[in-house]
Amino acid sequence: MSSIGLTYQEDENIQKNRWKILIILNLFVFMSTLDGSIVNIALPVISKDLSLPIAKAEWIVSSYLIAICTIILFFGKLGDILGKIKVFRIGTLIFIVGSLLSGFSSSLSMLVIFRVIQALGASMTMANSQGIVTDIFPSRERGKALGLIGTFVSLGSIAGPSLGGGIVSALGWQYIFWVNVPIGIIAIVLGWKLLPKDLTMLKTKIDIQGSLLFAVFVISLFSGLLLGQQTGYSNPLIISSFALALIAFLIFLLVERHKAEPMLHLPLFKNPLFTVSILCGFLVFVANFCFNIISPFYSENILQLSPLSSGCLLMLFPITMAVTAPLSGALSDRIGSELLTFLGLLVMVMAQIGLATLHNGSPVIFVGVLVAMLGLGSGLFQSPNNSLVMSTVPRTKLGIAGSVNSLVRNIGMIVGISLATTTLFSVMSQKAGHRVTSMIPHRPDIFLAGMHVVFIGSASICLVSALLTGWRLYKKNSVPS
């Protein structure tokens, strides 16, 4: 891999265009991550248009994220074998085709299938973008470039509801998919001109056994979580699904430990700072997606805001984060990343506790302040934490660490959606006295009861992450200079 990096770095034309190449990579990173969250704001509209209860509508979001989690490590390995840039290019085309087809869907089954096609392309770009940056950028700029990718990932993850609200109001829900097409075509054209050819492909084997076991684990686990909301978790099929997931995961770990060329490089997790940073990143994405999946229904169905107004309100999250993230990244070079991640999580805990107090008469300004606080906390946390993840591994493992970071992030999104909706429906069902899988007309109190428990839970998750980062900060300060 070092020969690739040296050759790329000796090529004057590539070095002259390296920042333009980063823009192309970031466009697809942003769109791929955005499509995991942009649908959230449109779910109430899509649910009405396709006559779907909330529990079924969430498959539109979850199918995309589950597919990415299932295959992202596979495409990272495939990129090493066939060439990262080649796999990235193919992924961009598949993503655009999936986006185009998704907008033409007239049923849930069609939309889920086309979303999986989208996810296929997205995972090919996500798995290889950080490796391409590692190859092209010299070591003195590599951290900055990887940090920018991390910022675009975070912005894409939480900008969906706000951007989607404006698109749905002005054009219709189909355009949240179609908007990718013209932007993607421009990026593809520029990419074909600027992206260099792969110089070396590794002579290694794809870990088919590990790939299949991991796919069984992800699909069984999250299908069980989502279907259990509709049938109940005592259902024998749901219990069997969880048991299959556990068995597949244990065998996967056993197989990967003894593989000469594993799909997942387990020794990375022997570094406690890497593991803590990855775990904290996972927990934050779980908490943020609890907010992402619940907030559109609160703003549109409880506060009675239009999709456009709801989108503008939720836009405070990405705007605040976009302002904060670069500043926290620069500040981390002076005072260290550990303190900033700790402070960011404390702000997120306060914001989530505030969200747990909202009701149907809450002033929109107060809601906006809490949303902005959540963006501020996320901005303080994300960039420094991404830097910590990448700085705790050897330079030769940066690509692998990036793939693991992407995988954990997407699993966090699915867990957040599953946790939020499962908790919401459980509390709503208890209050209503019967199984609930959707909004109950003229009973905002039942939805609010469930929402409050969800946000108390997400605040607790952020608190756990804050305690972990506090331990990390303590360990750093306790080491003698």
ChimeraX attribute file (.defattr): number of C-alpha atoms within 10 A of each C-alpha:
attribute: neighborCount
match mode: 1-to-1
recipient: residues
	/A:1	14
	/A:2	11
	/A:3	11
	/A:4	16
	/A:5	18
	/A:6	14
	/A:7	13
	/A:8	22
	/A:9	19
	/A:10	13
	/A:11	12
	/A:12	10
	/A:13	12
	/A:14	19
	/A:15	16
	/A:16	11
	/A:17	12
	/A:18	21
	/A:19	15
	/A:20	16
	/A:21	23
	/A:22	21
	/A:23	16
	/A:24	22
	/A:25	26
	/A:26	25
	/A:27	21
	/A:28	28
	/A:29	24
	/A:30	22
	/A:31	23
	/A:32	27
	/A:33	27
	/A:34	24
	/A:35	26
	/A:36	27
	/A:37	27
	/A:38	26
	/A:39	26
	/A:40	27
	/A:41	33
	/A:42	24
	/A:43	22
	/A:44	20
	/A:45	19
	/A:46	22
	/A:47	18
	/A:48	12
	/A:49	12
	/A:50	13
	/A:51	13
	/A:52	18
	/A:53	16
	/A:54	20
	/A:55	20
	/A:56	17
	/A:57	22
	/A:58	20
	/A:59	20
	/A:60	22
	/A:61	22
	/A:62	24
	/A:63	23
	/A:64	27
	/A:65	27
	/A:66	23
	/A:67	22
	/A:68	29
	/A:69	25
	/A:70	24
	/A:71	21
	/A:72	27
	/A:73	26
	/A:74	24
	/A:75	28
	/A:76	29
	/A:77	25
	/A:78	24
	/A:79	24
	/A:80	23
	/A:81	17
	/A:82	16
	/A:83	20
	/A:84	28
	/A:85	23
	/A:86	18
	/A:87	24
	/A:88	26
	/A:89	17
	/A:90	14
	/A:91	25
	/A:92	25
	/A:93	18
	/A:94	18
	/A:95	28
	/A:96	25
	/A:97	19
	/A:98	25
	/A:99	27
	/A:100	20
	/A:101	19
	/A:102	24
	/A:103	19
	/A:104	15
	/A:105	17
	/A:106	11
	/A:107	13
	/A:108	17
	/A:109	12
	/A:110	13
	/A:111	20
	/A:112	20
	/A:113	18
	/A:114	24
	/A:115	29
	/A:116	22
	/A:117	21
	/A:118	29
	/A:119	32
	/A:120	23
	/A:121	28
	/A:122	31
	/A:123	33
	/A:124	31
	/A:125	30
	/A:126	30
	/A:127	33
	/A:128	31
	/A:129	26
	/A:130	28
	/A:131	24
	/A:132	22
	/A:133	24
	/A:134	26
	/A:135	22
	/A:136	25
	/A:137	23
	/A:138	18
	/A:139	14
	/A:140	8
	/A:141	13
	/A:142	16
	/A:143	18
	/A:144	15
	/A:145	21
	/A:146	23
	/A:147	23
	/A:148	20
	/A:149	24
	/A:150	26
	/A:151	23
	/A:152	20
	/A:153	24
	/A:154	25
	/A:155	24
	/A:156	25
	/A:157	27
	/A:158	28
	/A:159	26
	/A:160	27
	/A:161	30
	/A:162	27
	/A:163	22
	/A:164	30
	/A:165	29
	/A:166	21
	/A:167	23
	/A:168	22
	/A:169	17
	/A:170	12
	/A:171	10
	/A:172	16
	/A:173	21
	/A:174	20
	/A:175	19
	/A:176	25
	/A:177	24
	/A:178	20
	/A:179	16
	/A:180	21
	/A:181	18
	/A:182	11
	/A:183	14
	/A:184	22
	/A:185	14
	/A:186	12
	/A:187	20
	/A:188	22
	/A:189	11
	/A:190	15
	/A:191	20
	/A:192	11
	/A:193	10
	/A:194	16
	/A:195	21
	/A:196	16
	/A:197	12
	/A:198	17
	/A:199	14
	/A:200	14
	/A:201	15
	/A:202	13
	/A:203	9
	/A:204	12
	/A:205	14
	/A:206	17
	/A:207	19
	/A:208	12
	/A:209	14
	/A:210	24
	/A:211	21
	/A:212	15
	/A:213	20
	/A:214	26
	/A:215	21
	/A:216	20
	/A:217	25
	/A:218	22
	/A:219	20
	/A:220	20
	/A:221	21
	/A:222	21
	/A:223	20
	/A:224	25
	/A:225	24
	/A:226	24
	/A:227	20
	/A:228	20
	/A:229	22
	/A:230	15
	/A:231	14
	/A:232	17
	/A:233	16
	/A:234	9
	/A:235	13
	/A:236	11
	/A:237	15
	/A:238	22
	/A:239	16
	/A:240	13
	/A:241	22
	/A:242	21
	/A:243	16
	/A:244	17
	/A:245	23
	/A:246	17
	/A:247	13
	/A:248	22
	/A:249	20
	/A:250	13
	/A:251	15
	/A:252	22
	/A:253	15
	/A:254	12
	/A:255	15
	/A:256	18
	/A:257	15
	/A:258	9
	/A:259	14
	/A:260	10
	/A:261	14
	/A:262	19
	/A:263	24
	/A:264	24
	/A:265	15
	/A:266	11
	/A:267	8
	/A:268	17
	/A:269	13
	/A:270	9
	/A:271	11
	/A:272	12
	/A:273	18
	/A:274	20
	/A:275	15
	/A:276	20
	/A:277	26
	/A:278	23
	/A:279	17
	/A:280	25
	/A:281	22
	/A:282	23
	/A:283	26
	/A:284	28
	/A:285	27
	/A:286	27
	/A:287	28
	/A:288	23
	/A:289	27
	/A:290	26
	/A:291	23
	/A:292	26
	/A:293	24
	/A:294	21
	/A:295	21
	/A:296	26
	/A:297	23
	/A:298	20
	/A:299	22
	/A:300	19
	/A:301	17
	/A:302	20
	/A:303	18
	/A:304	13
	/A:305	17
	/A:306	16
	/A:307	25
	/A:308	20
	/A:309	17
	/A:310	26
	/A:311	26
	/A:312	18
	/A:313	23
	/A:314	28
	/A:315	25
	/A:316	22
	/A:317	27
	/A:318	28
	/A:319	18
	/A:320	19
	/A:321	29
	/A:322	20
	/A:323	14
	/A:324	20
	/A:325	28
	/A:326	18
	/A:327	14
	/A:328	24
	/A:329	26
	/A:330	15
	/A:331	15
	/A:332	20
	/A:333	10
	/A:334	9
	/A:335	11
	/A:336	17
	/A:337	25
	/A:338	22
	/A:339	18
	/A:340	25
	/A:341	31
	/A:342	24
	/A:343	18
	/A:344	24
	/A:345	31
	/A:346	20
	/A:347	21
	/A:348	29
	/A:349	27
	/A:350	17
	/A:351	23
	/A:352	28
	/A:353	18
	/A:354	20
	/A:355	24
	/A:356	20
	/A:357	13
	/A:358	18
	/A:359	19
	/A:360	14
	/A:361	8
	/A:362	12
	/A:363	11
	/A:364	14
	/A:365	10
	/A:366	13
	/A:367	19
	/A:368	17
	/A:369	16
	/A:370	23
	/A:371	25
	/A:372	22
	/A:373	24
	/A:374	28
	/A:375	31
	/A:376	26
	/A:377	27
	/A:378	30
	/A:379	31
	/A:380	31
	/A:381	31
	/A:382	31
	/A:383	29
	/A:384	28
	/A:385	27
	/A:386	24
	/A:387	19
	/A:388	20
	/A:389	22
	/A:390	23
	/A:391	15
	/A:392	18
	/A:393	17
	/A:394	10
	/A:395	13
	/A:396	11
	/A:397	15
	/A:398	21
	/A:399	22
	/A:400	23
	/A:401	25
	/A:402	24
	/A:403	25
	/A:404	21
	/A:405	22
	/A:406	25
	/A:407	22
	/A:408	18
	/A:409	26
	/A:410	26
	/A:411	23
	/A:412	25
	/A:413	29
	/A:414	26
	/A:415	22
	/A:416	26
	/A:417	26
	/A:418	27
	/A:419	20
	/A:420	27
	/A:421	26
	/A:422	22
	/A:423	20
	/A:424	26
	/A:425	24
	/A:426	19
	/A:427	23
	/A:428	25
	/A:429	18
	/A:430	13
	/A:431	16
	/A:432	14
	/A:433	9
	/A:434	10
	/A:435	17
	/A:436	21
	/A:437	19
	/A:438	19
	/A:439	17
	/A:440	13
	/A:441	8
	/A:442	8
	/A:443	11
	/A:444	16
	/A:445	15
	/A:446	20
	/A:447	25
	/A:448	21
	/A:449	16
	/A:450	24
	/A:451	30
	/A:452	22
	/A:453	16
	/A:454	27
	/A:455	27
	/A:456	18
	/A:457	20
	/A:458	29
	/A:459	25
	/A:460	16
	/A:461	19
	/A:462	27
	/A:463	20
	/A:464	17
	/A:465	25
	/A:466	24
	/A:467	15
	/A:468	17
	/A:469	25
	/A:470	18
	/A:471	15
	/A:472	20
	/A:473	18
	/A:474	13
	/A:475	11
	/A:476	13
	/A:477	11
	/A:478	9
	/A:479	7
	/A:480	5
	/A:481	5
